[in-house]
Amino acid sequence: MTHRVVVTGMAGISPLGCDWPSVFAKLKSYTNAIRYMKEWEVIEGLNSLLAAPAAPFELSERFTRRSMRSMSRNSIMACRTAELALKDAGLIDADWIHDGDMGIAYGSCAGDPKSFEEIAALLHEHTTRGLNATTYVRFMSHTSA
């Protein structure tokens, strides 16, 4: 059985940039986004201090303080990318997006590293310092979808 798929909008937040012109220019110029992670110097035994973190990105007015209270960085990036893809497709204000009949499939192997630190402190240091009502939600990898 064959199914037809149509891609109507694209977006991304990547180490090379957050819009196609930026990403394309860096690819065309053979520019990579790997950098030295000075903040990792405190981690004993780490064999590499190189990474390619996501480029800085802007949030729209849809991302209010209240709406982001239980969102991890991973969730914020996933939602912002989906918003940009819907905008690219010209569907951002379509009524059917908000009626509850639309779904999304999203995968992530981990939740928010900061919330992981908070939970690890609970287990390792036997303290609830840093924990709050949203820590566990931000920790879960499936919350982006």
N, C-alpha and C positions, 0 to 999 in steps of 0.2 A: 504494500500500500504506500502510495506517495502522498506526502502532505506538502502543500505550498506554504512557504514562509516569506513574509514581506517585512523588511526592516524599514521603518518609516522615520526613525530618529536615532541619533547616536550621541554619546557623550562619554566623558571619562575624567577621572582625576588620577593623574599618573605622575611619576617622577619627572617626566619630560614636559609636563604642562597640563593645563586643564581645558585647552581648546585645540581644535585640529590645526590651525595655523602655527601655533607654538610647537606642538608635537612634531608636525611635518618639517618645520624649519630645523629643529634639533636633529631629527633623523637624517635629513638631507645633508646637514653639515657634519655628520658623524659625531655629534656631541652626546656624551652620556651624562647620566644624572647621579653617578656614584660619587659619594663624598665621605670624608672622614667624619666619624661620629664622636666628637670630643666628649659628649655626655656619657658615652659608654666606657670611658677610661676607668671609672670606678668599679667596673665589673671584673673581678679577679678571675684569671684563667681564660678569658675570652680570646680566641685566636685571631679574630679579625674585628677591626673597628670601621669597616667599610659597609655602606648601605646605600640604598637609593630610595629615600623617603619621598612621599607624595609632595608635589609642589604646593605652595600656598594657594588657597582658593577662597572665593567670596561666597557668602551665604545671602540668599534673598530674604525679603521681609517675611516670607512664610516660616522661617526658622526663628520663632520667638523663644525667649528664655524659658517660658513655660513648656513649650513643645519639646525643647531639647533637654529638659531636666533629667529624663531617664534614658537619654541616648548616649551611646558611646561614640567616640570619634569614627569608628567603623560604620556605625549606623548613620551618622551625619553625612559621611562621604557617600554612602550608598543612596541615601535619600536625595542628596544634592545632585548626584549623577543621574538618578531617575528623573528628577525635575528638569535637568538640562536636556535629557533625551526627549522628554515629552514636549519641551519647548521647541527643540529642533524639528520634531515631527509636526508641530503646529497643533498639538493636542492638549496643551497645558491647561486650558480653560474649558475643556470638554466636560459637559455634565455627567456623562457616563463613567468618568474616572472616579467620581465621588459617590456613586450610587450603591457601592458594595458588591457589584457583579464582576469587577475587574480583579485579577490576581497578579501576583508577581512571584517569580522563583528567583531566589538569591542564595548564594552559598558563601560561607566564610568558615575558616577552620578555627577561628579564635574570636573572642570578644575583645573588650577594651583592656589593654595592658595595665592601665592605671587601676582599674577595678580589680584586676588579678593581684596586684600588689597589696591592695587593701584586704582582700580575702587571705592572702598569704600571711600578712601580718597577724591576722586573727589566729591562724594556726601556728605560726612560728614564734611570734612574740607574745602570744596570749593576750592581745589587746584588741579592743574594738575601735581604737583611735582611727579615724579616717573612714569608718564605715557609716553609711547612711541608708535611707530607705530605697535608694536607687542602685546601690552597689551591685547587688546580685543581678538585676535586670541588665545593667551595662556589661556585666561579665559574660552573659550568655551569647554564644555566637549566632544563634538563630534570630535574634531580635531585629537585625537589619531588615529582613523581609517583612 
